[in-house]
């Protein structure tokens, strides 16, 4: 392909990830495709990849060992209790330091 043809190629207008697909389609069909045909092939390829992604994600979700309702409730309560304990701890230190600053350093 000459430099003039390359500069007018629609591949130069594509994002880098689609540039490879354009070259692949162009080489597999001997460069006989026009822009519209190539665009349809690229879109079809992207749609197939999206479909495959969701099918594989669905298959992976079937392999997940989901917790029982009792385990989920117990673990959620542990998280809530720890969050409250840390909040009380930090609040107490905040109150202590505020008291110390107001009564000893600011006066």
CORUR-V522517 format. One line per field, one symbol per residue. ss: DSSP state (h for helix, s for strand, l for the rest). phi: phi as a letter, one per 20 degrees, with the letter a starting at -180 (. if undefined). A space follows every 50 residues. Layout:
ss->???
phi->???
This chain:
ss->llhhhhhhlhhhhllhhhhhhhhhhhhhllllllhhhhhhhhhhhhhhhh hhhhhhhhhhhhllllllhhhhhhhhhhhhhhhhhhhhhhhhhhhhhhhh hhhhhll
phi->.ffffffeffffeefgfegfffffffffdmmeeeffffffffffffffff ffgfffffffffefefffffffffffffffffffffffgfffffffffff ffedeef
